[in-house]
Amino acid sequence: MKVLHIINSLSTGGAEKLVADSIPLYQTQKITVDVLSLKSEKTEFWKLLETKSSNNITGLTSGSIYNPFLILKIIPFLKKYDLIHVHLFPALYWVVIAKCMSFSRVKLIYTEHSTGNRRRDKVLFKIIDRFIYKKIDLIVCITSDVKVNLEKHLNVFKGLVVINNGIDVNAFSSSLQGDYLFFKPEDFKLIQISSFRKEKDQASIIRSLSLLPEQIKLILVGDGILIEEHKKLVSSLKLDDRVVFLGNRYDITELLNYADVAVLSSNREGFGLAIVEGMAAGLPVIASDIVGIREIVKDYGLLFEKNNEDDLKQEILKLYDDKEFYKKMSFLSLERAKDFDINKMVLHYMNFYKKLLNEA
């Protein structure tokens, strides 16, 4: 069996990390699994794959991934593999159009990583999406909420399946605490790992910090177009000595083991990989009560009303003020993380790979 994963890039992001982490595990199933990245930049995830696996990694362009001429570059790859596994837009569009243009009979799997996107608000793209998705042999949604939203968007579509994203649970639970000096050992450290985009709403957690005791500190991991805006917000609230901005990092397991609570204040999420990683590290978790996160966190962590810093403050104080409650939520996090083991995810996908090819 020869499988090719196609994705926009191997830069930072949940889908990108998923591909980087899962490819070596697919290879233990004695199949050929390669990666085609629309973007040819050799990122940290790219380098990680090169060291951890024997697969071929190919990049198509140093320019825009939205260039439709990439379709022509994709076509030759369709002839070399039994199955193509696609992640994200525009890779989805380019692969489906390439298959139609080349009359290829290769099987297509698409993993839907998002509960929504801007295309779904536009009538034209809704029509195009329905055409594109009908050409896919199997659509996998990463949560039940993602499945429900996609079915509503496509209207006539049925038969979507759910396979939760996975992480290497053991890597997080067995990792040593990093030797960091951001704050004092006795400080109560919150951590949020997410890009600085409108959807992630780091502003809410920053504002909530101004309402909390001085001993509570915040670690923000990630980069993005809004990072400078958030740094200004921290300064305006006189929180410079209580917040650190670390940018993109690849020592996530160590950072989580340094922190006390994992927070995710997003307005929109497909899965919330960062919150599952926090659970695997044994941290109590607090997340916004939204589609894509709710089904992961409910009954195992704390939820707050999105954009509501006062509500977030109250949830943080529950953990800060009550050590027994903190221990209980830490235990529940570890139990919940077991449901998202990446080995289970790979086996689920392998079963569908085999089923599709047996039907070929």
N, C-alpha and C positions, 0 to 999 in steps of 0.2 A: 504494500500500500504506500503510495506516494502522496503526501499532503503538503499544500503550500498555504501558509498564513500570509494574508495581505493586509497591511495596515498603513495609515497615513505616514507615520514616522515611529521612531523608537525613542522619542524625547520623553520628558516626565509626564505622567498621567496614569490613571487607573488601568485603562485598556492596554497601554504600552507596557506597564509593569506586569500585567497579567500574561502577556505574550512572552516577555523575557523570562518569567518564572516558570511558565508551563512547558515551553519547548523541550527543555532537557528531560522532563518527565514523560512527554510523549515518546521520546526516543527510547525510553526503557521498555516501551511496548513493542519494540522491534519493528518500527515503521520509519520510513523516511519522512522527516518533517523539516521543511525549509521556510525561510521568511523572505518576503518581498516588501520592502518599505518604499513608499512613494518618494519620501525624502531620503536623500543619500547621506545625510549628516551622521557621522560616527559618534553617537551619543554614549553616555555611560551604560545605558541598557544594551546598546549594540555591543559594546566591549564586553559586557557581562556575558552575553550570549556566546560570543566568540570563545570565551574561556571555559564556559560551563557545558557547551554542547558541540557536537560535530556537524551541525547543520550548515547549509549555505545561506548566507545573508546577502541580499542584493538590494541596492538602492537605485532608484530610477532618475532622480533629478536633484539638482541643488537649487532649482528655482521653485516656482509656485506649484503646490500640489493640486491646485484647481485648474491647471492647464489641461484641456481635453485631449491634447496630443499624447498624453500619457496612456490613453486607451490603446494606441497603436503599439506602445512599448509593452503593454500587458499581454497582448494577444499571443505572442510566442510562448509565454509561460503556461497558457491554458493547455497546450499540447503536451506538456512534460509531466503533468500530474493527474492523478485519479480524482482528486477532490481539492477544491479551493475553499479555504475558511477565511472569510472577510470580516474586518472590524472597522467601524467608523465610516463617516461620510467625509470626503467624497470618494474614498476607495470603493465603497458600495456601488455608486453609480458607474464608475469607470470599469469595474469588473463585469457588471451585468451587461453594459453596452458592448464591451469587448467580446463577451460570449455571444451576444446576438450577431455582431458583425462577422465573427469568424465561424459561425454555425457550429461552435464547439459543443460537445455533449458532456463536458466535465461537470461533475456534481458541485453545487454551491451550498455552503452553509454560511449564514450571516449571524453574528452575535450582536444583538441590540443592547447597547450599553446605557442608553439614556431614557429617562421617563418622558422627555419632550425636547423639542428644539424649535428654532425659529422657522424652519421650513413648514412645520405643521400649522402655522398661522396663516399661510398663504395658499389660496385656492389652486394656483397653478402647480405649486410643488406637491400639493395633496394628490392631484391627478398623476403627476410624474411618479410620486412615491408608490402609488397603487400599481402602476405598470412595472416599476423596478422590483418591488417585493414579490410580485407574482412570478418572477423569473427565478426565484430562489427556491432550492429544493427543501431546505429546512431553516426556519428562523428560530433562533434561541434567544430568549429574554433572560436577563441576569437576575430579575426578581419578578414576583407576581405582579407588583405594581407596574413595572415596565411592560409586562404582557398586557395588562388591562388597558393601559393608555395606548399601546400600539394597535390593539384590536379596535379601539374607538376611532383612531386616526384612519385606519385602513378600511373600516366599516364592514366590508364583506369578508374580511379575512378570518379564518378559524385555523385551528391546528397548530398554533404556536406552542412551543415547549419552554419550560423554565429550567435553567441550570444556574444555580448561584455561582458567582465568582468565588475563587478560592485563594487562600494564602498558605504559605508554609508555616503552619501553626507552631511547629517545634522550634523553628528558627527564632520566633519571637519569645516563646516561653523560656528558652534556654539561654538567651543572650545575656551577656554581662552588662552592668550599668556603665555607661561611658564616663570617663574622668573629666567631667565638665565643670567649669567654674562660673557659670552664668549667674547663679544665685547662691545664697547660703544653704547649707544642708538642711536646716530646720524650716526653710521656706516651703510653702505649699504650691507646687508647680503645675500649672495647666499647660497643655500643649495642643495646638491645632496644626494639622498638616494638610495644606491645600494651596492651590494656586490663588493668586490675588486677582480674582475676577468678581464681578457684581454678584454672581450666583453664590459665591462662598461666604459673603457677608462677615468678614472678620471684624467689621466695625461694631457689630453687636457685642462680641466678646470683649473688645477693647473698652467700649462704654460700660459694660457690666463691671469690669475691673475697677473702674473709678468709684464704684459703689461698694466695693469689698474691702476687707481688712488689708493693711499694708503688707502683711506676710504672704499674701496670695500674689503669685507672679505668673507671667505668661510667656510661653515660647511659641513663636510663629515660624513655621517651616514652609517654604515655598517662595515662588517669585511670580511676577505678572505685572500687567499694565497699571494696576491700582496700588502697588506696594508703596510708592512715594506718598500717595494720598493718605494711606493708613499711617505712615510714619509721622506725617503732619498732625493727624488726629491724636496720636499718642503724645506728641509734644504739647499740643493745645490743652490736653487734659492733665499735663504734668505727670506723665506716667513713664518717662524715659528710663528711670531706674528700675522699673517693674516689668518691662517688656523687652524681649530680644527678637530681632528679625534675623533669621539664619539663612534665608535664601534657599535654593534647591540643595538638598542633602541626600547622601546615599548611606548614611549611618543611622537610618530610621530606627532599627531595632534597639540600638544603644540609647538613642534619644528618648524613646518611649520608656525604657527601663530607668531613665533618669527622672522622668516626670511622675506626677501623682495622679493626674486625671487627663483623659483624652476628651477633647471637645470638637464637635463639628457643627458649625452654625450656619450651614448652607441654606439657601433659598430653594435650591433644586439639586437633586442627586439621582443618578441612575442606580447606584449601589451603595456608595459610602465605604469604599475599601479602607480608607484611613481609620474609620471607627472600628472595623473588624480587626485591624492590626492592633489597635489599642486594646481591644478585648483579649487578643491572643497574648499580649504582654502582661495581662492581669490587671490592667487599669480599669477602674470604674469609668463609665463613659456617659457623656451628656451630649445630646444631639437635638437639633431642631425637629419638631414634630411635623415631618413632611413625607410625602410619597417617596419611596426609594430608601428611606432610612427607618421609617416607623416600623416596618415589619422585621427589621434586623434588631432594633434596640428595645422595642416594647417588651416588658416583663423581664428584661435582662439589664437595662440601663435606665437612665433618666432622660425624659423628653421635655423640651420647653417650646413655647410658642415662638415661631420664627420672627426675627426682627424685634423681639421683646427682651431688652437687656435686663429689665427688672425681674422677669420670670427666670431668665438664665441665672441671675444672681442668686435667687432663692434655691435653685437646684445645686449650685456650687456650694452654698452654705450648708446644705444637708450633709454633704460629704466632708466638709471642713470641720463642722461642729460635732459630728457623731462618728467616733472611731469604729464602733461596732457596725454601724450602717455601712461605713466605708468598706470594711472587711467583707460584709455580705455581698455588696455590689461587685467587689473584686472577684469573689468566687463565681458569681453569676456570669461575669464577663468571660472567665476562662471556660466555663461550661458551654456558653453560646458559641465561642470561637471554634469549638470542635465541629460544629455543623458546617463550617466553611473551609475545611481542609482541602487544599488544592489537589491532593491525590484523588479525592472523591470526585472532584470536578473533571479531572482528566479522564477518569474511567467512564463517567457519564458521556462525555464527548466521544470517547472511543467506541462505545456501544452504538452511537448514532452514525459514526463514520462507517462502521462495519455494516450496519443496516442499510445505509444508502448505497453502498457499493455492491451489496448482495442484490439490491433491487435493480442495479444498472443493467 
